[in-house]
């Protein structure tokens, strides 16, 4: 399994687009694979954890880079 995650660049996109892009890309991954989402939408701070909780995916980490949030999500 490849441990290097894919990355979605959702900078400049507003709700609900970052989560919709994340959901679409997760569909193509195998269980256990991870993906990163880079977003600067203030709503993503609420939306991404909520999406993960609702869909059962694991929110592995959230960090801030240059004013944007980097979410790392593992497909379950």
N, CA, C and O atoms as a GROMACS GRO file, in nm:
protein
  304
    1UNK      N    1   0.084  -0.118   0.000
    1UNK     CA    2   0.000   0.000   0.000
    1UNK      C    3   0.088   0.124   0.000
    1UNK      O    4   0.191   0.127   0.068
    2UNK      N    5   0.049   0.225  -0.074
    2UNK     CA    6   0.124   0.350  -0.083
    2UNK      C    7   0.088   0.439   0.034
    2UNK      O    8  -0.029   0.477   0.050
    3UNK      N    9   0.186   0.476   0.118
    3UNK     CA   10   0.160   0.560   0.234
    3UNK      C   11   0.165   0.708   0.201
    3UNK      O   12   0.131   0.791   0.286
    4UNK      N   13   0.206   0.744   0.080
    4UNK     CA   14   0.207   0.885   0.041
    4UNK      C   15   0.067   0.923  -0.003
    4UNK      O   16   0.016   0.871  -0.103
    5UNK      N   17   0.004   1.013   0.072
    5UNK     CA   18  -0.134   1.044   0.039
    5UNK      C   19  -0.148   1.132  -0.084
    5UNK      O   20  -0.058   1.210  -0.116
    6UNK      N   21  -0.260   1.119  -0.150
    6UNK     CA   22  -0.296   1.215  -0.254
    6UNK      C   23  -0.331   1.345  -0.185
    6UNK      O   24  -0.361   1.347  -0.066
    7UNK      N   25  -0.327   1.454  -0.259
    7UNK     CA   26  -0.364   1.583  -0.201
    7UNK      C   27  -0.465   1.652  -0.291
    7UNK      O   28  -0.449   1.656  -0.413
    8UNK      N   29  -0.568   1.706  -0.230
    8UNK     CA   30  -0.669   1.786  -0.298
    8UNK      C   31  -0.640   1.932  -0.264
    8UNK      O   32  -0.635   1.968  -0.146
    9UNK      N   33  -0.622   2.013  -0.365
    9UNK     CA   34  -0.603   2.156  -0.344
    9UNK      C   35  -0.738   2.223  -0.359
    9UNK      O   36  -0.788   2.242  -0.470
   10UNK      N   37  -0.798   2.260  -0.244
   10UNK     CA   38  -0.929   2.325  -0.245
   10UNK      C   39  -0.916   2.471  -0.203
   10UNK      O   40  -1.013   2.531  -0.156
   11UNK      N   41  -0.798   2.528  -0.220
   11UNK     CA   42  -0.777   2.668  -0.183
   11UNK      C   43  -0.867   2.757  -0.268
   11UNK      O   44  -0.875   2.741  -0.390
   12UNK      N   45  -0.934   2.850  -0.204
   12UNK     CA   46  -1.021   2.942  -0.274
   12UNK      C   47  -1.161   2.890  -0.297
   12UNK      O   48  -1.247   2.965  -0.343
   13UNK      N   49  -1.186   2.765  -0.265
   13UNK     CA   50  -1.320   2.707  -0.284
   13UNK      C   51  -1.400   2.724  -0.155
   13UNK      O   52  -1.348   2.708  -0.045
   14UNK      N   53  -1.528   2.755  -0.170
   14UNK     CA   54  -1.614   2.774  -0.055
   14UNK      C   55  -1.708   2.656  -0.036
   14UNK      O   56  -1.731   2.577  -0.128
   15UNK      N   57  -1.760   2.644   0.084
   15UNK     CA   58  -1.854   2.540   0.123
   15UNK      C   59  -1.966   2.532   0.019
   15UNK      O   60  -2.021   2.635  -0.020
   16UNK      N   61  -2.001   2.414  -0.024
   16UNK     CA   62  -1.959   2.281   0.022
   16UNK      C   63  -1.851   2.217  -0.066
   16UNK      O   64  -1.824   2.098  -0.052
   17UNK      N   65  -1.789   2.294  -0.155
   17UNK     CA   66  -1.698   2.234  -0.254
   17UNK      C   67  -1.580   2.156  -0.194
   17UNK      O   68  -1.551   2.048  -0.245
   18UNK      N   69  -1.511   2.204  -0.090
   18UNK     CA   70  -1.400   2.123  -0.037
   18UNK      C   71  -1.445   1.983   0.007
   18UNK      O   72  -1.377   1.884  -0.022
   19UNK      N   73  -1.557   1.975   0.077
   19UNK     CA   74  -1.606   1.845   0.123
   19UNK      C   75  -1.655   1.760   0.006
   19UNK      O   76  -1.635   1.638   0.006
   20UNK      N   77  -1.718   1.821  -0.092
   20UNK     CA   78  -1.762   1.744  -0.208
   20UNK      C   79  -1.644   1.685  -0.284
   20UNK      O   80  -1.651   1.571  -0.329
   21UNK      N   81  -1.536   1.762  -0.299
   21UNK     CA   82  -1.416   1.710  -0.365
   21UNK      C   83  -1.355   1.596  -0.283
   21UNK      O   84  -1.311   1.496  -0.339
   22UNK      N   85  -1.352   1.613  -0.151
   22UNK     CA   86  -1.299   1.508  -0.064
   22UNK      C   87  -1.382   1.380  -0.077
   22UNK      O   88  -1.326   1.272  -0.091
   23UNK      N   89  -1.512   1.392  -0.072
   23UNK     CA   90  -1.599   1.275  -0.082
   23UNK      C   91  -1.577   1.202  -0.214
   23UNK      O   92  -1.567   1.080  -0.217
   24UNK      N   93  -1.569   1.278  -0.323
   24UNK     CA   94  -1.550   1.217  -0.456
   24UNK      C   95  -1.417   1.142  -0.464
   24UNK      O   96  -1.412   1.030  -0.516
   25UNK      N   97  -1.310   1.203  -0.415
   25UNK     CA   98  -1.178   1.137  -0.422
   25UNK      C   99  -1.170   1.016  -0.330
   25UNK      O  100  -1.103   0.918  -0.363
   26UNK      N  101  -1.237   1.021  -0.215
   26UNK     CA  102  -1.236   0.907  -0.124
   26UNK      C  103  -1.302   0.785  -0.188
   26UNK      O  104  -1.264   0.672  -0.160
   27UNK      N  105  -1.400   0.806  -0.273
   27UNK     CA  106  -1.470   0.695  -0.338
   27UNK      C  107  -1.374   0.610  -0.421
   27UNK      O  108  -1.396   0.490  -0.435
   28UNK      N  109  -1.270   0.671  -0.476
   28UNK     CA  110  -1.176   0.599  -0.559
   28UNK      C  111  -1.062   0.533  -0.483
   28UNK      O  112  -0.979   0.466  -0.544
   29UNK      N  113  -1.059   0.551  -0.351
   29UNK     CA  114  -0.950   0.494  -0.271
   29UNK      C  115  -0.993   0.361  -0.210
   29UNK      O  116  -1.111   0.336  -0.189
   30UNK      N  117  -0.895   0.278  -0.181
   30UNK     CA  118  -0.920   0.153  -0.109
   30UNK      C  119  -0.924   0.183   0.040
   30UNK      O  120  -0.864   0.280   0.086
   31UNK      N  121  -0.994   0.100   0.115
   31UNK     CA  122  -0.998   0.116   0.260
   31UNK      C  123  -0.855   0.116   0.315
   31UNK      O  124  -0.772   0.034   0.276
   32UNK      N  125  -0.827   0.209   0.405
   32UNK     CA  126  -0.695   0.220   0.466
   32UNK      C  127  -0.606   0.323   0.398
   32UNK      O  128  -0.508   0.367   0.457
   33UNK      N  129  -0.639   0.363   0.275
   33UNK     CA  130  -0.560   0.466   0.208
   33UNK      C  131  -0.598   0.602   0.265
   33UNK      O  132  -0.708   0.621   0.316
   34UNK      N  133  -0.504   0.697   0.254
   34UNK     CA  134  -0.531   0.830   0.308
   34UNK      C  135  -0.519   0.935   0.199
   34UNK      O  136  -0.461   0.913   0.092
   35UNK      N  137  -0.575   1.050   0.229
   35UNK     CA  138  -0.575   1.162   0.137
   35UNK      C  139  -0.563   1.289   0.220
   35UNK      O  140  -0.607   1.294   0.335
   36UNK      N  141  -0.504   1.392   0.161
   36UNK     CA  142  -0.494   1.522   0.226
   36UNK      C  143  -0.581   1.622   0.152
   36UNK      O  144  -0.591   1.618   0.029
   37UNK      N  145  -0.642   1.710   0.227
   37UNK     CA  146  -0.724   1.817   0.173
   37UNK      C  147  -0.667   1.948   0.224
   37UNK      O  148  -0.658   1.970   0.345
   38UNK      N  149  -0.629   2.036   0.133
   38UNK     CA  150  -0.580   2.168   0.168
   38UNK      C  151  -0.691   2.267   0.138
   38UNK      O  152  -0.733   2.280   0.023
   39UNK      N  153  -0.741   2.336   0.242
   39UNK     CA  154  -0.854   2.426   0.224
   39UNK      C  155  -0.837   2.551   0.310
   39UNK      O  156  -0.780   2.546   0.419
   40UNK      N  157  -0.886   2.662   0.257
   40UNK     CA  158  -0.882   2.787   0.334
   40UNK      C  159  -1.022   2.842   0.362
   40UNK      O  160  -1.035   2.954   0.411
   41UNK      N  161  -1.124   2.765   0.332
   41UNK     CA  162  -1.262   2.804   0.363
   41UNK      C  163  -1.283   2.792   0.513
   41UNK      O  164  -1.263   2.684   0.569
   42UNK      N  165  -1.323   2.900   0.581
   42UNK     CA  166  -1.344   2.892   0.726
   42UNK      C  167  -1.444   2.785   0.768
   42UNK      O  168  -1.433   2.729   0.877
   43UNK      N  169  -1.542   2.756   0.683
   43UNK     CA  170  -1.642   2.654   0.716
   43UNK      C  171  -1.584   2.514   0.715
   43UNK      O  172  -1.640   2.424   0.778
   44UNK      N  173  -1.473   2.493   0.647
   44UNK     CA  174  -1.414   2.359   0.639
   44UNK      C  175  -1.372   2.308   0.777
   44UNK      O  176  -1.369   2.187   0.800
   45UNK      N  177  -1.339   2.398   0.868
   45UNK     CA  178  -1.299   2.359   1.004
   45UNK      C  179  -1.411   2.282   1.072
   45UNK      O  180  -1.385   2.194   1.155
   46UNK      N  181  -1.533   2.314   1.038
   46UNK     CA  182  -1.650   2.243   1.092
   46UNK      C  183  -1.693   2.131   0.997
   46UNK      O  184  -1.724   2.020   1.041
   47UNK      N  185  -1.694   2.160   0.867
   47UNK     CA  186  -1.749   2.068   0.768
   47UNK      C  187  -1.669   1.939   0.753
   47UNK      O  188  -1.728   1.831   0.744
   48UNK      N  189  -1.536   1.948   0.750
   48UNK     CA  190  -1.455   1.827   0.726
   48UNK      C  191  -1.467   1.728   0.843
   48UNK      O  192  -1.492   1.610   0.819
   49UNK      N  193  -1.450   1.773   0.969
   49UNK     CA  194  -1.470   1.676   1.079
   49UNK      C  195  -1.611   1.618   1.082
   49UNK      O  196  -1.630   1.500   1.112
   50UNK      N  197  -1.711   1.702   1.052
   50UNK     CA  198  -1.850   1.653   1.049
   50UNK      C  199  -1.868   1.548   0.940
   50UNK      O  200  -1.930   1.444   0.963
   51UNK      N  201  -1.815   1.575   0.821
   51UNK     CA  202  -1.823   1.478   0.711
   51UNK      C  203  -1.759   1.346   0.753
   51UNK      O  204  -1.816   1.239   0.730
   52UNK      N  205  -1.641   1.352   0.813
   52UNK     CA  206  -1.571   1.229   0.852
   52UNK      C  207  -1.652   1.151   0.956
   52UNK      O  208  -1.663   1.029   0.948
   53UNK      N  209  -1.709   1.222   1.053
   53UNK     CA  210  -1.790   1.156   1.156
   53UNK      C  211  -1.914   1.091   1.094
   53UNK      O  212  -1.950   0.980   1.132
   54UNK      N  213  -1.978   1.160   1.002
   54UNK     CA  214  -2.100   1.109   0.940
   54UNK      C  215  -2.073   0.991   0.847
   54UNK      O  216  -2.152   0.897   0.839
   55UNK      N  217  -1.960   0.996   0.777
   55UNK     CA  218  -1.931   0.893   0.676
   55UNK      C  219  -1.847   0.779   0.731
   55UNK      O  220  -1.829   0.677   0.664
   56UNK      N  221  -1.793   0.795   0.853
   56UNK     CA  222  -1.716   0.688   0.915
   56UNK      C  223  -1.568   0.688   0.880
   56UNK      O  224  -1.496   0.596   0.919
   57UNK      N  225  -1.522   0.789   0.806
   57UNK     CA  226  -1.379   0.797   0.774
   57UNK      C  227  -1.303   0.857   0.892
   57UNK      O  228  -1.360   0.930   0.973
   58UNK      N  229  -1.176   0.827   0.901
   58UNK     CA  230  -1.094   0.872   1.013
   58UNK      C  231  -1.025   1.004   0.978
   58UNK      O  232  -0.949   1.013   0.881
   59UNK      N  233  -1.051   1.107   1.059
   59UNK     CA  234  -0.979   1.233   1.048
   59UNK      C  235  -0.850   1.215   1.128
   59UNK      O  236  -0.851   1.221   1.251
   60UNK      N  237  -0.739   1.194   1.056
   60UNK     CA  238  -0.613   1.159   1.121
   60UNK      C  239  -0.545   1.280   1.183
   60UNK      O  240  -0.488   1.271   1.292
   61UNK      N  241  -0.552   1.395   1.113
   61UNK     CA  242  -0.487   1.515   1.167
   61UNK      C  243  -0.540   1.639   1.096
   61UNK      O  244  -0.592   1.633   0.984
   62UNK      N  245  -0.524   1.751   1.165
   62UNK     CA  246  -0.553   1.882   1.109
   62UNK      C  247  -0.438   1.972   1.149
   62UNK      O  248  -0.403   1.979   1.267
   63UNK      N  249  -0.380   2.039   1.053
   63UNK     CA  250  -0.272   2.133   1.083
   63UNK      C  251  -0.291   2.258   0.996
   63UNK      O  252  -0.365   2.257   0.898
   64UNK      N  253  -0.223   2.363   1.035
   64UNK     CA  254  -0.233   2.489   0.962
   64UNK      C  255  -0.103   2.516   0.888
   64UNK      O  256   0.005   2.505   0.945
   65UNK      N  257  -0.116   2.551   0.761
   65UNK     CA  258   0.000   2.582   0.677
   65UNK      C  259  -0.031   2.708   0.597
   65UNK      O  260  -0.123   2.708   0.516
   66UNK      N  261   0.044   2.814   0.619
   66UNK     CA  262   0.030   2.939   0.543
   66UNK      C  263  -0.114   2.988   0.538
   66UNK      O  264  -0.162   3.030   0.433
   67UNK      N  265  -0.183   2.984   0.652
   67UNK     CA  266  -0.319   3.035   0.660
   67UNK      C  267  -0.426   2.941   0.611
   67UNK      O  268  -0.543   2.977   0.610
   68UNK      N  269  -0.389   2.822   0.569
   68UNK     CA  270  -0.487   2.721   0.524
   68UNK      C  271  -0.477   2.601   0.616
   68UNK      O  272  -0.377   2.582   0.685
   69UNK      N  273  -0.581   2.520   0.616
   69UNK     CA  274  -0.581   2.399   0.696
   69UNK      C  275  -0.551   2.279   0.607
   69UNK      O  276  -0.599   2.270   0.494
   70UNK      N  277  -0.471   2.189   0.662
   70UNK     CA  278  -0.439   2.064   0.594
   70UNK      C  279  -0.502   1.951   0.674
   70UNK      O  280  -0.465   1.925   0.788
   71UNK      N  281  -0.598   1.885   0.612
   71UNK     CA  282  -0.671   1.774   0.674
   71UNK      C  283  -0.619   1.644   0.615
   71UNK      O  284  -0.608   1.631   0.493
   72UNK      N  285  -0.588   1.549   0.701
   72UNK     CA  286  -0.546   1.417   0.654
   72UNK      C  287  -0.654   1.317   0.694
   72UNK      O  288  -0.686   1.303   0.813
   73UNK      N  289  -0.709   1.249   0.596
   73UNK     CA  290  -0.825   1.162   0.617
   73UNK      C  291  -0.791   1.021   0.566
   73UNK      O  292  -0.733   1.005   0.459
   74UNK      N  293  -0.827   0.920   0.645
   74UNK     CA  294  -0.808   0.780   0.604
   74UNK      C  295  -0.944   0.720   0.572
   74UNK      O  296  -1.039   0.732   0.650
   75UNK      N  297  -0.954   0.655   0.457
   75UNK     CA  298  -1.078   0.590   0.418
   75UNK      C  299  -1.095   0.463   0.502
   75UNK      O  300  -1.001   0.386   0.522
   76UNK      N  301  -1.217   0.444   0.549
   76UNK     CA  302  -1.246   0.324   0.628
   76UNK      C  303  -1.338   0.231   0.550
   76UNK      O  304  -1.374   0.124   0.599
   0.00000   0.00000   0.00000
